[in-house]
Amino acid sequence: MNETIENVSSVGYLTSRLEDVCDSVKLEKNGNIIGLVKGERDSSPLLIATHRDVPHFICTAVEGEKVFLVHVGNFKCDKWENCDIVSENGVKATIGDSEDKLYGTLKDNEAKVSVGELFFPDARLAYENGIFTVYGISAYAPAAALLLAAQKMSAHRPTRDVYFAFTAEGQYSYKLYADAAKKCGVSEAVCIGSVDSKESETVAVRLCDRSFSSDKVLSDMLISHGATPIAIREGRCAAGTVQVWGIPTAELDVPVREAGSLNESVKECDICAMADIIANFCNSSN
């Protein structure tokens, strides 16, 4: 389980894990990572997608053991002090306490860091009393569930083609879900997200628009595989961005605790439940 979640913000990690279970994997120019598992027949392809929209930092300068950073990504936090971070090249550092400039102190003085190099919060999670603490990074739970589902599903060849997509981070990350759906030419899609446990105590399925007649069929199928329906979310969400293109789309959300805080956590059983629902749904007939 730790291996499934560890470093799920890394393009290299995600690509290599998908290559283990998919027939083909591509890194698109827009940053999306898309893997394809070929089905027994070429009809009604399905997209299962989640985001890797995690907070990260860009190195702007290096002075001795200090790397100066700029925070990017949608996640906001006032206090990054003492957060462990790791670069895309595996260099580790700890963010220091400073009111002037955000910086990290290298754990290895001999390590080489380049200006422009990306750093991510260290994804090796704390595990205590059955709960993984993900340091406020809600993308990790859905990404871990999607990887685990792909591994589970790969044991049986699905009836139809199934695309697994990790969309790139950034201001237009929701749009990239639609880009993936259109690129793959799918007939249905399921977006994977997270929801505060105040709304749902189990994996939840929800739709943002009931205007498409086949949405009810898609929702009922997911519910039959173990998801629990909850109220439709207001405002923008990934499923809505895909759905406006006429592609029936549901959203599955894994429950997290203290969402959006540095104490955000997720239970292993919820990640496994999400993976089971996705895998069973992918392996079901159209």
N, C-alpha and C positions, 0 to 999 in steps of 0.2 A: 504494500500500500504506500509506504514511504517513497519507493522508487517511482510509483505512478504520479505522485504529486510533485516530487522534487524538481525544481527548475522548470516548471511548466510555462514560464514566461519566455524561455529560450527558444528561438527559432530552430536552432540545431537540434535541441532535445525533442521538440514536437515533431520535426521532420523525421528524425531517426525512429521514433516510436511508431509513427504512422507507417513508415516503410516496413516495419516488422509485420504489419497486419494487412496492408493495402496492396492492391495490384499495381497502383501507380500513385505517385505523390508529386505535386507541383507547388513551387513557390511563385505566386503571381507577382506581377510588377507592382500592384497596389499593396503588397505585403500579406495578402491572404495565403494561407497554407491549405491546400485542398488534396485530400486523399480519396481514391476511388476503390471500392470493393465491387467487382463485377458480379452481377446476379446471374441466375440460371437463365433468365430471358431478358431481352433488351426492351423493357417497357416500364412506363411510370416510374422514372428514377426519383429517389428520395434524397433530400439534403438534411443532414443533422449538423447544426452549426453552433459554435459558441465563440466568445471573444477572448483575446489575450490582452485586453485593455487594462494593463496593470501600471501602477506608478513606476516611473523610472527616472533616471538622472543622466544628463550628458556632461561629460568632463570638459571643462572650459580651460583649465590650466593645471599644470603640475609643478609643485614646488617641494622638492625633497620627498618626504613621506606623506605630504598632503596632496589630495586631488580636489580641486574646486569644482563644484557641481551646480547645475541648474536643473530644477525639478520640472518634469513634463508629465503629461498624462492627465486623465480626468479626475483621479482620486486626489482629494485635498486633505492635508494634515498640517496642523500648526507645529507639531513637535516631532522631528525626525531624529533627535539626539539618541545616540546609542543603538540606532537601528543598524544591523549588519547588512551589508550590500555586497553584491558580487558582479563583476563585469562580464560582458559577453565573451571575454577571453579567459574567464575563470579567476581573475584577480580579486582578492577579497579586501574589504575595508570596513571600517565602522564610522558612521557619521558622528562628527564632533559637535560640541555645544558652542554655537556662535550666533550672535545677533546680527552680525554684519554680512558674512558670506557663508553659504552652505558649503561644507567641505567634508571629505572623508579622510581618515587616517589609514594608510595601508598597513595590513597585518604582516606583510613581508616587505621589508625595506628594499629588497633586491628586485621586486616585481616591476615590470615595465607597463606603463599606461600611456596611451596616446590621447591627445586632444580630440574630442569627438567620439570617444569610446563611450558606450552605454553601460550604465550600472543599474541593477535591479535589486530590490529587497531580497535578501537571502530566503529562498523558498523552502529550506529545510525546516519543517514545522515542529513546534513544541507539541508533545503528546502527553496528556495527563487526564486520568479518569475517563478515558474513552473519547476525548475531544481533541481534535487538531486545532491549534491556534494559527491563524493565517495572517496575523498582523494587518488586518484591515484590507486585505486584497481579495475582494469577492470573486475575482476572475479565477482564482486557483481552484475553488471547489467545482465549478462547472467544467473547467478544462480537465481536471482530474477525472471527473465522471465520464466525460466524452472519451478520453483515452481508454479508460477501463471498459467502457461499453464496446469500443472498437475491438479490444482484445477478446472480450466475451463473444462478440458476434462472429469473429473470424473463425471460430470453431465449426461453424456451419455456413455453407454458401447461401446467401440470401436469395430470395425469389427474384428480386429486382435489383438494379444497380443502386448502391448506396454511396453517397458522397459525404465525407467528413470534412468540415471546414473550421479552421481557426482564423477568425478575422483579425486584421491588424488594428493596433490601437490608434487613437487620435480623435480629433474633433468630429470626423465623419465616420466613426466606427459603425454606427447603425446602417449607414448607406452601404457599407461593405458587405453586410449580410445580403442585401438585395443584389449586389454585384456578383456574389458567389452563386446565388440562386439562378440568376440569368445566365451566367457563364456556363453552369452545368446543365441548363435546360431541364430543370426538375419540374415534376408535376405537383409535389407536396414538399413542405419543409417543416422542420421542428427546430426551434431555437432554444438553446439551453442557457438559463440564467440562474440567479439566486433571489431568494425572497427572505425578508426578515421573519423569524419564527413567530412573531406576533400575528402574522397573517396566515401562516400555515405551519403545522407541526410535522408535515410529511411532504414528500415530493408532490408538487402541485402542477396541474395543467390549467392554462388559461388562454383565452383568445382575446384579442383586442378589438375584433370586429366580427359581427355575426352576419355580415352581408353576403358571404359566399355560402352557397347551400352545402358544399362538401365539407365546410368547417366542422359541422356537427358530427359528420362521419369520422373525420380525423380525430376530433376530441374524444368521441366515444371509444375509438380504438385504443387511444392512449390510456383512458380511464380503465378500460378492460384489462390493461396490462399492469395496473397497480397505482396509477396516479390519482390524486384527489382533486376534484375541481374546486376552484376558489373564485372570488369575484374578479371581474375583468379589470385590469390595471388602467388607470387613467393616464393620459399623456403618452409621450413617445416611448416606444420600446422596439426591440429588434423584430419581433414578429409582425408588428404593424408596418414596418418599413418594407418587409418582403411582401406582405399581403396586398399592399396597394397596387402591386403589379399583377394581381389576379391569381396569385399562387396561394392556395389554401395553406395556412401556416398556424401552427400551435406553438405555445411557449411552455416549456417545462422548467420549473424552478426548484432548486435544492434549497431547503431551509438553512439559514445561517443565524447565528446568535450575535447580537450587538453589531448589526450590519453597519458598515461605514466607519467603524472605529478601529483603533489599533488593537482592540481586544476581540475583534470579530473571530468567530470560531465556527467549525462545522464538525458534525459527528461522522465518523467513518461509516456507520451503518446507513446514513442518509446518502452519502456518495455512492455506496454499493447499491442501494435501492434505486437511485437514479440510473446507474449503469445497467442494472437488470431490466428496468422498464424500457430503456432505449434499445438494448440488445434484443429483447423479446419482440418489441415493435418492429425492428428492422427485419427480423427473421420470420415475421408473420407474412401471410399472403397479402396481396394488394387489397 
